[in-house]
Amino acid sequence: MAPSRSDEAASDDVAHLSVVSDVAGAEVLINGQVRGTTPFFKAVRPATFTIEVRQQGRRSAPRTVKLAPGGEQVVRSNLRP
């Protein structure tokens, strides 16, 4: 079944952000605020975000991602030494 026009419009109004890490359960920070844990999958409003991942005193370098309407971004983080 093909998506309806309203489904297409709704999908164009959001972007999809995924954050994965080599450590499951690490905190995902978006613009400095904890928003969940890895693996993290969320539909968000298109915008520019700063993403960090942290767990047990380890923290990833901040990454800035720009999500366009209907776009998708996967941020991969390695917290193990």
N, C-alpha and C positions, 0 to 999 in steps of 0.2 A: 504494500500500500504506500503510495507516495505521500510525503508530508503535505499538509494543507498550507495555504498561504499564511495563516496565523502561526503555524508551527515554524515556518521559515523565518518570519519576522521575529519570533521569540528567540530563535537560535542566533540570529544576527545581533541581538541586543546583549548577548553574553559572550564571554570567552571562557576557555577551559584551562585551568592551571593544575598541573600535577607536580608534586615534589616527592622524590624518592631518595633514599639514602642507603648506605651499606649497613646502617644500624636501624632496625625496625623500632618504632616507638619514639624516635627522636622528635623533639619539639620543632614545629614549623612556625617561624616568625614572619609575618607579612607587615612591612612598614613598622617594624619594632614591636608588634603585638603578637602574642601567641595565638595562633588560629587553629591549631590541631597538631596531629602527630603523623609521622611517616608510616606507611605510605599515605599521601595526602592527595585527594582529588576533589576539585571544587569548581563549580561554575561561578564566575565573577563578572563584575562589570568591566568592560574594556578600560584599561588605564595602565599607568606605569607603576610597578611595584618593586620594592626592595625585599628580597627573600633571603632569609638566613635559616640554618638548621643547627640545633644544639642539643647536646646530651652529656651529662656527667662532666661538666667543665670544659668540654670540647665544643667549638663553635666553627661553623663554616665561614668562609669569607662571604660578605654580602654580595648578592648578585642582583643587578637591576634588569628587570624584564618588562617589555612593553607588549601588552596584549591588545590586539585589534578586535573589533567586533567579529564574531565567528571564529576567532583564532584559537590556537592551542599551543601551550608551551609546557615542556617537561624540564624541570630543574633537577639535576642529579647532584648529590652531595656525598662526599667521602669524609667520614668522621674518624675512621680508624687510623692510628698512627702508621 
